[in-house]
Amino acid sequence: MTNKLVALVTGASSGIGEASAKKLLAAGYTVYGTSRRGGKAGEGLFPMLALDVTDDASVEAAVAELIQREGRIDLLVNNAGFGVAPAGAEESSIAQAKSIFDTNFLGIVRMTRAVVPHMRSQGHGRIINIGSIIGVVPMPYVALYAASKHAVEGYSEALDHELRTRGIRVSVIEPAFTKTQFEANNVEPDTKLAEYELIRAKLAKVVAQAMEGGDTPEVVADVVVKAAQSSKPKLRYTAGKAASQLKFLRRFAPASVLDKGIRKSLQLDTGEHSV
């Protein structure tokens, strides 16, 4: 048992999850990470619990183990997720669409359902969901990923309304391109069509270039710590300059300006000749 605040970070074996866990550790939290493979307690800087966010029993077992060890949970960082390589929306089967939502959205729902009863009994807690600026400003050719992140936005906002009177606050972090292994782990669309071959190849290069200039995971992790420690946490936090600029354009620029900006950044034609 500990008197320190206890944090649980999903998908903490690399990237944003690992960086967030390390930053929270440095900020004084007792930190547990999770990955599907797990890890022996004591390995590295923080113990790793085996957890598959798509498996109800796995989620319940991991949270139960944490509570058994520490007796409390003060912060949940929902980071586990994956993307699909740029492709036409019709190039993913319904099964693949369900898989994306099962991890990126329902994984957050499962984790939330598992920890909220403990936070309610404590009378306090924080839930931080790693979303994406694509959950605010959708990009073409990542439609299902964008939809899953939009779901995270809506769920988080509704949840924060529900739980704030019980001492629990919910925030979403919205990064743009971040230099992690996330893109390398992107799933290829499972029903590829010849119609999209050229655009897929082109966008792969555009995204690779954007990733080179992307933010480090530490940039996002710093925002996670800021949201976790704020006495008056905001619902939404952008992470990095690009995400901040896109959010500003979404809020203040005419829709046509944002539309053209998105297409220009992806090196797509204007699409204005389409009916």
N, C-alpha and C positions, 0 to 999 in steps of 0.2 A: 504493500500500500504506500501511497505517496501523498504529500501535501501540495506537490506541484500540480499545475494544470496539466491534464492528460490530453494529448492530441493523437488522433488516428488519421493517417494519410493513405488513401488507396492509390495503387499504381505507383509505389514509391521506390521501385527498383532502378529507375532511371529518369532522366528528363525533369519535367516540372515537379513531379511528385517527389523525387529524390532531393531536388534543390529545396523544395518547401519544407521537407522533413528536417533537413540540415539547418535551415534558417530558424525553424521553430525550436529546434534543440538549442541553438545558440541564444535564442530569446528566453530560454529558461523553462521550456515545456518538457515534460516527459513524453517522448515521441515513440509511437509504434507505426511502422510502415506495413504495407501489405503488397503481396504480388501473388499471382496464381501458383508460383512455385514455392513461395514461402521462404524460410531461411531459419537457421538455428539462432536462437536468442543469443545476443552477445556478439554476433558477427557484425563487423562494421561498427557504425556509430550508434545505431538504434536497432532494436529487435524487429524482425519481420514475421508477420503472421501470414499463413497461407489463406488466400481468399480469392474466390471467383465471384465477381459481382453479378454474374448471370445465374448464380445458383443460390436459391433461397436458404438451403441448409448450410451452405458454406458461409454465407453472410451471418446467419444467426450464430454459428459456431465461433466465428472469429470475434464477434462482438462479445459473446459470452465469455470467451477466454480473456479478453481485455478487462472486462468487468471483474472477473475472478482474480486477476493479477493486481489490478489497481483500485478497484472499488468505485470507479467513477470514469466519466468521459466528458471532457469540457469542450473539445473541438473536433469536428469531423471535417476533413478536407476531401471532397469527392473529386478525384483526379483521373481515375481509371477511364480509359476510352480509346477509341481508334477511329481512323478515317478511311475513306475510300479514295484511291487514286483518281485524279480528274477524269471524268467520263460523262457521257450523256446520262441523264436520269433514267432513261428507258433501258440502259445497259446493266442495271442491277435487278435481279429477280426479287419477287416478293419475299422470298426466304432471306435474301441478303439484306433487304430493307429491315426486316424484323430483327435480324442479327445486330445491325447497327443500333437500332433503338433499344434492344435488349441490354446492350452494354452502356451506351452513351446516356440513355435516359432512364430506363428501368433499373439500371445498376444504382443510380442515385436514389431512386424511389425505394429500392430494397434497403440500402444503407440507412436512409432517413428513417424508415419504419423501424429499423432495428435499434437505432440510437435514441430517437426522440423520447421513448418511455423513460429511459434513464435520465435524460436531461430534464424532463418534466419533474421527476421525483427530486432532482437536485435543486430545481428552481432556476436553473441557468444553463446556458450552452450556446455554442456557435456552430453553424453549419456553413461552410464555404464551398461553393460548387465552381469547378473550373469549367467555364463556358468557352466562348470564342466570340470575337468580333463578328464572325460569320453568323452568329446567332442574333445579331443586330442588323448587319448589312449583308444579306445573302449574296453569295457569289455563284455565277453559273458554273455548271459542270461539277459541282459538289452538292447537288440539291438535297440528297438524303442526309449528308452530314450536317448541312445547314438546318434542315428540318429538325434533326435530333437536338441541335444546340438551341434552336428556337423553343423547343419543348422545355429544355432546362431553364431558359429565361422565364417562361410563363409559370412553370411549377415553382420556381424559387420565389417569385414575387408573391404568388398566392400563399405559399407556405410562410413567408415572413409576416404577412398579415395575420395569419392564424396563430403563430407561435410567439409573437413579440410580447403578448400579455402574460405569457408563462415564463418570461425571462430568457427566451431563446431568440436569437437573431440569425437571419439567413442573408448571405451575400453571394453574388456571382462575380467572378473575375473573368474579364474579356480580353485575352491576348490576341495579337495578330500572329504573323509568322514568327515562330520560335525555333531556335536551333537545337533540336533534339533528334532522337531516333524515331520520332513519331511518324515523319513522312516515309522513312525507310520501311516502317511496319504497315504502311497503308495497304489495304486489301484491294486487289484488282477487281474490277467489275466482273461478274460471273456470267453475263450474257452479252459479250462484246459484239458490236455490229460494225461492219466495214464502213458504214456511213460516217463513223466518228473516229476512224483511225488517224487521220491527219490532225484533227483538233486535239486528240489525246496526246500525240507526239509533241505538238507545239506547246500545249499547256504544261507538259512535264518539264520542258526547258524553262518556261516562264516561272513556274513554281520553284524550280531548283535555283534560279537566279535570285528570286525573292528570299528564299531561305538563307542564302549566303549573307544577305544584309539583314537578317532577322535578329530579334532580341535573344539574349541568352536566357536559359531557364531561371537564372538568378533574378533577372528583372521581374519575372512573374512571381517568383517566390517572395521577393520583398513586398509586393502588393498583398500577397496572402497574409504575411505577418502583420502588415499595417491594418488589414481588415479584421484580423483576429484580435488585435490589441486595442482597437479603437473603442472608446467609451460610448460613442454614437456611430456605429457602423453604417455605412451607406449600403443600399441594396446592390448597386452596380459599381464596379471599379474597372476601368480600362487598365491595361498593362502594356507599356511601351508607347513610343511616339506614333507609330503607324495606326495602332488601334484608336488612340486618342483623336487623330485627325479624321479617321473614318466616322467615328461617333459624332464628331462635330459636324461633319458634312451631312450625316443622316438627320441631325437635329435642325440644322439651319439652312442648308443649301436646297434649292429647288430640286425636285425629284429628277428632272431631266439632266441637271448638272451631275448629280450623283451617279445616275445611270451611265452617262457618257464616261465619267471618270473610272467606273468599274471596268467597262469594256476596254478603255484605253490601257489601263494597268495590266490587263490580261492579253493585250495585243489582239483584241477581237475587232471585227468591223462594227460599225455603228448599229447595224441591224435595222436601220430606219427604212430600208427598202422592203422589209418584210410586211406582209399584210396581217 
